[in-house]
Amino acid sequence: MPRVDGPHQVPLWFLWDGRAMWMCTGATSVTARNVREEPRVRLALPDTSDVVLLQGEAECFPDQQVPASAADAFTEKFGWDPRTGEGPSLYIRVSPRTVRAWCGEPELRGRVIMREGVWLE
């Protein structure tokens, strides 16, 4: 049974365009509903041994309104175009505000590598 409220975390394919993270999910999914209601999100990438935590604001784009450059890059990376799938899709663009990286170390000093949208040295 899908969650009605509260935190919701699911694996999604993602694309980094150099400035933001792009993902796509079904337009009527719990993920789509939650991100529309609360755009402050946290992403855990790519795996548990070398985690990157990205915190930022989500912006939603229905599949027929997503910028073509983002949708085309997503399609090229994954060989799948959500715009042509069964039912509507929602593209989610997350602009990072804070990024933390563990680099395979459980307790790493200086893991904050972006703060308030600015990359730190």
N, CA, C and O of each residue as an XYZ file, in Angstrom:
484
protein
N       0.852     -1.180      0.000
C       0.000      0.000      0.000
C       0.894      1.239      0.000
O       1.808      1.317      0.821
N       0.666      2.218     -0.895
C       1.508      3.419     -0.941
C       1.322      4.277      0.308
O       0.256      4.296      0.923
N       2.377      4.974      0.654
C       2.315      5.877      1.796
C       1.392      7.039      1.486
O       1.355      7.541      0.363
N       0.657      7.454      2.488
C      -0.265      8.567      2.319
C       0.425      9.887      2.623
O       0.173     10.891      1.956
N       1.296      9.891      3.628
C       2.004     11.124      3.976
C       3.372     10.774      4.541
O       3.690      9.600      4.735
N       4.168     11.778      4.799
C       5.482     11.567      5.385
C       6.558     11.351      4.341
O       6.283     11.378      3.141
N       7.786     11.136      4.798
C       8.918     10.960      3.873
C       8.707      9.767      2.950
O       8.073      8.778      3.317
N       9.245      9.883      1.763
C       9.112      8.834      0.756
C      10.411      8.821     -0.031
O      10.807      9.846     -0.584
N      11.085      7.669     -0.089
C      12.332      7.580     -0.834
C      12.271      6.375     -1.754
O      11.981      5.260     -1.322
N      12.545      6.612     -3.018
C      12.562      5.551     -4.017
C      13.759      5.754     -4.936
O      14.216      6.884     -5.108
N      14.277      4.675     -5.530
C      15.361      4.842     -6.494
C      14.818      5.366     -7.819
O      13.807      4.875     -8.321
N      15.482      6.350     -8.372
C      15.126      6.910     -9.677
C      16.400      7.086    -10.491
O      17.457      7.398     -9.943
N      16.296      6.885    -11.795
C      17.412      7.224    -12.669
C      17.606      8.721    -12.608
O      16.645      9.475    -12.463
N      18.863      9.154    -12.719
C      19.122     10.589    -12.647
C      20.156     11.003    -13.685
O      20.968     10.204    -14.152
N      20.090     12.267    -14.018
C      21.000     12.878    -14.982
C      21.487     14.187    -14.390
O      20.678     15.028    -13.998
N      22.797     14.371    -14.317
C      23.390     15.627    -13.872
C      23.711     16.438    -15.111
O      24.443     15.965    -15.981
N      23.172     17.665    -15.215
C      23.411     18.479    -16.414
C      24.504     19.522    -16.215
O      24.691     20.401    -17.056
N      25.222     19.423    -15.104
C      26.277     20.392    -14.806
C      25.828     21.455    -13.820
O      26.659     22.135    -13.218
N      24.529     21.602    -13.650
C      23.982     22.597    -12.729
C      22.889     22.043    -11.833
O      22.659     22.550    -10.735
N      22.209     20.990    -12.310
C      21.068     20.443    -11.564
C      20.924     18.954    -11.867
O      21.464     18.441    -12.846
N      20.187     18.289    -11.005
C      19.890     16.867    -11.159
C      18.501     16.736    -11.775
O      17.554     17.372    -11.311
N      18.374     15.918    -12.811
C      17.086     15.648    -13.459
C      16.687     14.209    -13.187
O      17.517     13.304    -13.275
N      15.421     13.994    -12.857
C      14.849     12.673    -12.667
C      13.479     12.657    -13.331
O      12.965     13.703    -13.727
N      12.890     11.476    -13.453
C      11.563     11.378    -14.034
C      10.796     10.273    -13.331
O      11.364      9.236    -12.987
N       9.500     10.495    -13.117
C       8.637      9.513    -12.473
C       7.233      9.656    -13.052
O       6.950     10.629    -13.751
N       6.375      8.726    -12.776
C       4.992      8.816    -13.231
C       4.316     10.042    -12.638
O       4.509     10.347    -11.461
N       3.534     10.743    -13.429
C       2.904     11.994    -12.996
C       1.933     11.805    -11.839
O       1.641     12.757    -11.115
N       1.432     10.590    -11.656
C       0.480     10.342    -10.568
C       1.100      9.533     -9.431
O       0.380      9.065     -8.549
N       2.413      9.361     -9.437
C       3.087      8.572     -8.401
C       3.128      9.312     -7.062
O       2.922     10.524     -6.998
N       3.395      8.565     -6.010
C       3.547      9.160     -4.682
C       4.702     10.164     -4.695
O       4.608     11.232     -4.090
N       5.778      9.824     -5.378
C       6.923     10.735     -5.474
C       6.514     12.050     -6.108
O       6.849     13.114     -5.589
N       5.792     11.997     -7.227
C       5.340     13.218     -7.904
C       4.443     14.046     -6.990
O       4.606     15.261     -6.887
N       3.508     13.393     -6.334
C       2.608     14.112     -5.435
C       3.377     14.779     -4.297
O       3.145     15.947     -3.984
N       4.291     14.032     -3.681
C       5.035     14.584     -2.550
C       5.909     15.766     -2.935
O       5.974     16.753     -2.203
N       6.579     15.676     -4.069
C       7.485     16.757     -4.465
C       6.701     18.009     -4.889
O       7.195     19.128     -4.752
N       5.487     17.817     -5.400
C       4.640     18.981     -5.711
C       4.209     19.681     -4.418
O       4.150     20.909     -4.358
N       3.909     18.888     -3.386
C       3.454     19.452     -2.113
C       4.604     20.023     -1.289
O       4.422     21.013     -0.581
N       5.780     19.417     -1.372
C       6.948     19.864     -0.600
C       8.190     19.762     -1.477
O       8.770     18.683     -1.602
N       8.610     20.885     -2.093
C       9.724     20.832     -3.032
C      11.108     20.740     -2.394
O      12.090     20.531     -3.107
N      11.216     20.888     -1.079
C      12.529     20.724     -0.443
C      12.834     19.236     -0.387
O      12.113     18.470      0.253
N      13.902     18.830     -1.055
C      14.213     17.409     -1.164
C      15.656     17.125     -0.777
O      16.499     18.021     -0.720
N      15.912     15.852     -0.513
C      17.249     15.339     -0.260
C      17.436     14.103     -1.110
O      16.595     13.204     -1.101
N      18.534     14.054     -1.845
C      18.837     12.903     -2.685
C      20.082     12.207     -2.152
O      21.035     12.877     -1.752
N      20.094     10.896     -2.139
C      21.259     10.101     -1.747
C      21.776      9.403     -2.997
O      21.064      8.595     -3.594
N      23.006      9.706     -3.400
C      23.580      9.204     -4.639
C      24.974      8.660     -4.367
O      25.522      9.035     -3.330
N      25.585      7.855     -5.143
C      24.952      6.873     -5.994
C      24.754      5.550     -5.293
O      23.918      4.753     -5.720
N      25.519      5.281     -4.197
C      25.370      4.014     -3.494
C      25.762      4.189     -2.030
O      26.128      5.289     -1.616
N      25.689      3.127     -1.254
C      25.911      3.246      0.189
C      27.368      3.334      0.596
O      27.648      3.741      1.723
N      28.312      2.974     -0.263
C      29.723      3.024      0.125
C      30.403      4.321     -0.270
O      31.477      4.625      0.249
N      29.831      5.075     -1.148
C      30.438      6.335     -1.595
C      29.328      7.359     -1.778
O      29.066      7.819     -2.890
N      28.683      7.707     -0.681
C      27.461      8.507     -0.701
C      27.726      9.982     -0.995
O      28.690     10.573     -0.508
N      26.858     10.543     -1.790
C      26.754     11.976     -1.987
C      25.332     12.351     -1.584
O      24.372     11.813     -2.137
N      25.187     13.259     -0.634
C      23.869     13.762     -0.249
C      23.692     15.135     -0.854
O      24.497     16.037     -0.622
N      22.653     15.290     -1.618
C      22.344     16.545     -2.294
C      21.039     17.071     -1.723
O      20.025     16.372     -1.741
N      21.055     18.284     -1.223
C      19.852     18.905     -0.674
C      19.538     20.125     -1.521
O      20.423     20.930     -1.812
N      18.275     20.263     -1.920
C      17.925     21.392     -2.764
C      16.434     21.532     -2.963
O      15.629     20.912     -2.267
N      16.090     22.355     -3.921
C      14.696     22.644     -4.249
C      14.331     21.945     -5.544
O      15.076     21.999     -6.522
N      13.183     21.290     -5.543
C      12.699     20.580     -6.732
C      11.758     21.476     -7.526
O      10.958     22.223     -6.964
N      11.875     21.383     -8.828
C      10.977     22.079     -9.751
C      10.393     21.006    -10.664
O      11.136     20.184    -11.199
N       9.080     21.002    -10.849
C       8.393     19.957    -11.601
C       8.028     20.421    -13.005
O       7.612     21.560    -13.216
N       8.195     19.503    -13.963
C       7.868     19.770    -15.362
C       7.047     18.610    -15.906
O       7.571     17.500    -16.004
N       5.778     18.819    -16.266
C       5.031     17.759    -16.961
C       5.795     17.366    -18.232
O       6.506     18.185    -18.815
N       5.641     16.120    -18.650
C       6.449     15.615    -19.758
C       6.314     16.422    -21.047
O       7.239     16.419    -21.860
N       5.214     17.100    -21.256
C       5.059     17.907    -22.469
C       5.559     19.342    -22.298
O       5.505     20.132    -23.240
N       6.051     19.685    -21.089
C       6.560     21.037    -20.836
C       8.022     21.055    -20.404
O       8.575     22.123    -20.141
N       8.653     19.885    -20.328
C      10.054     19.814    -19.924
C      10.922     20.425    -21.024
O      10.631     20.230    -22.204
N      11.979     21.159    -20.672
C      12.883     21.664    -21.711
C      13.409     20.513    -22.565
O      13.849     19.490    -22.040
N      13.362     20.684    -23.855
C      13.767     19.623    -24.781
C      15.195     19.166    -24.527
O      15.483     17.975    -24.647
N      16.101     20.083    -24.177
C      17.493     19.704    -23.945
C      17.610     18.713    -22.787
O      18.405     17.776    -22.857
N      16.836     18.907    -21.734
C      16.880     17.998    -20.584
C      16.268     16.650    -20.945
O      16.850     15.610    -20.639
N      15.110     16.651    -21.587
C      14.450     15.399    -21.955
C      15.288     14.611    -22.956
O      15.390     13.388    -22.854
N      15.880     15.295    -23.909
C      16.716     14.619    -24.903
C      17.964     14.019    -24.256
O      18.360     12.907    -24.605
N      18.588     14.734    -23.319
C      19.764     14.213    -22.614
C      19.388     12.999    -21.772
O      20.147     12.032    -21.707
N      18.230     13.040    -21.130
C      17.736     11.919    -20.330
C      17.540     10.700    -21.225
O      17.961      9.595    -20.883
N      16.902     10.907    -22.367
C      16.655      9.828    -23.324
C      17.966      9.245    -23.846
O      18.112      8.028    -23.963
N      18.909     10.117    -24.155
C      20.203      9.656    -24.673
C      20.944      8.819    -23.629
O      21.531      7.791    -23.965
N      20.919      9.252    -22.371
C      21.638      8.532    -21.315
C      21.025      7.163    -21.036
O      21.752      6.187    -20.853
N      19.688      7.083    -21.000
C      19.030      5.854    -20.573
C      18.409      5.031    -21.697
O      17.967      3.906    -21.462
N      18.368      5.574    -22.919
C      17.757      4.842    -24.019
C      16.257      4.680    -23.864
O      15.666      3.746    -24.406
N      15.654      5.575    -23.136
C      14.220      5.523    -22.837
C      13.691      6.954    -22.787
O      14.288      7.812    -22.136
N      12.590      7.212    -23.461
C      11.996      8.545    -23.499
C      10.663      8.522    -22.756
O       9.665      8.058    -23.306
N      10.628      9.015    -21.511
C       9.394      9.007    -20.729
C       8.239      9.750    -21.400
O       7.075      9.491    -21.094
N       8.556     10.669    -22.311
C       7.501     11.434    -22.981
C       6.647     10.556    -23.886
O       5.537     10.939    -24.255
N       7.162      9.376    -24.249
C       6.421      8.497    -25.157
C       5.903      7.241    -24.455
O       5.417      6.323    -25.115
N       6.000      7.192    -23.142
C       5.572      6.017    -22.387
C       4.075      5.981    -22.169
O       3.335      6.860    -22.612
N       3.647      4.929    -21.467
C       2.235      4.791    -21.108
C       1.914      5.781    -19.999
O       2.550      5.748    -18.945
N       0.970      6.635    -20.206
C       0.579      7.602    -19.189
C       1.567      8.748    -19.084
O       2.689      8.664    -19.583
N       1.140      9.819    -18.432
C       1.982     11.006    -18.311
C       3.131     10.806    -17.318
O       3.027     10.032    -16.367
N       4.216     11.519    -17.565
C       5.381     11.494    -16.684
C       5.633     12.893    -16.144
O       5.139     13.883    -16.683
N       6.399     12.954    -15.083
C       6.788     14.224    -14.482
C       8.303     14.247    -14.371
O       8.895     13.357    -13.759
N       8.933     15.250    -14.955
C      10.365     15.460    -14.804
C      10.576     16.339    -13.581
O       9.836     17.296    -13.351
N      11.582     16.006    -12.813
C      11.891     16.750    -11.598
C      13.322     17.252    -11.716
O      14.253     16.472    -11.916
N      13.485     18.560    -11.590
C      14.810     19.192    -11.631
C      15.132     19.652    -10.221
O      14.382     20.439     -9.642
N      16.238     19.175     -9.657
C      16.652     19.571     -8.316
C      17.917     20.397     -8.426
O      18.965     19.904     -8.844
N      17.804     21.674     -8.042
C      18.966     22.556     -7.993
C      19.570     22.448     -6.598
O      18.903     22.764     -5.612
N      20.825     22.006     -6.501
C      21.404     21.789     -5.180
C      21.681     23.084     -4.429
O      22.088     24.091     -5.008
N      21.449     23.024     -3.129
C      21.824     24.114     -2.218
C      23.009     23.665     -1.365
O      23.905     24.451     -1.059
N      22.996     22.376     -0.984
C      24.082     21.810     -0.174
C      24.410     20.431     -0.725
O      23.513     19.654     -1.054
N      25.698     20.132     -0.823
C      26.159     18.817     -1.243
C      27.202     18.339     -0.237
O      28.149     19.054      0.089
N      27.006     17.110      0.247
C      27.965     16.475      1.153
C      28.452     15.194      0.475
O      27.662     14.467     -0.127
N      29.763     14.918      0.574
C      30.333     13.729     -0.049
C      31.165     12.957      0.965
O      31.958     13.538      1.705
N      30.976     11.637      0.992
C      31.720     10.788      1.930
C      32.968     10.195      1.298
O      33.904      9.862      2.025
N      33.026     10.050      0.004
C      34.207      9.543     -0.714
C      34.719      8.222     -0.149
O      35.929      8.013     -0.063
N      33.810      7.330      0.237
C      34.201      6.034      0.750
C      34.682      6.041      2.186
O      35.062      4.992      2.706
N      34.678      7.184      2.839
C      35.123      7.314      4.223
C      33.909      7.491      5.128
O      33.072      8.347      4.844
N      33.776      6.708      6.219
C      32.606      6.828      7.085
C      32.533      8.163      7.828
O      31.442      8.692      8.043
N      33.670      8.702      8.214
C      33.690      9.985      8.929
C      34.753     10.863      8.296
O      35.922     10.791      8.674
N      34.371     11.667      7.364
C      35.314     12.481      6.601
C      35.131     13.956      6.937
O      34.042     14.502      6.760
N      36.185     14.601      7.418
C      36.127     16.043      7.655
C      36.008     16.744      6.305
O      36.561     16.286      5.305
N      35.298     17.836      6.289
C      35.176     18.603      5.061
C      34.273     17.970      4.029
O      34.429     18.214      2.833
N      33.324     17.156      4.478
C      32.441     16.496      3.524
C      31.475     17.457      2.847
O      30.922     17.118      1.801
N      31.245     18.670      3.417
C      30.374     19.648      2.769
C      31.168     20.277      1.634
O      32.171     20.951      1.869
N      30.715     20.054      0.396
C      31.434     20.575     -0.765
C      30.637     21.647     -1.504
O      31.154     22.269     -2.432
N      29.364     21.875     -1.097
C      28.560     22.980     -1.610
C      27.718     23.489     -0.456
O      27.155     22.705      0.308
N      27.634     24.798     -0.333
C      26.791     25.407      0.697
C      26.075     26.597      0.072
O      26.691     27.426     -0.598
N      24.752     26.670      0.301
C      23.919     27.756     -0.223
C      24.121     27.945     -1.728
O      24.125     29.071     -2.226
N      24.289     26.831     -2.445
C      24.401     26.861     -3.897
C      25.765     27.257     -4.430
O      25.919     27.461     -5.634
N      26.776     27.373     -3.541
C      28.125     27.773     -3.963
C      29.090     26.633     -3.669
O      29.153     26.153     -2.538
N      29.856     26.184     -4.696
C      30.849     25.136     -4.493
C      31.955     25.675     -3.608
O      32.436     26.789     -3.815
N      32.359     24.890     -2.625
C      33.455     25.252     -1.729
C      34.755     24.654     -2.262
O      34.734     23.664     -2.993
N      35.870     25.248     -1.900
C      37.177     24.715     -2.352
C      37.629     23.616     -1.457
O      38.699     23.046     -1.672
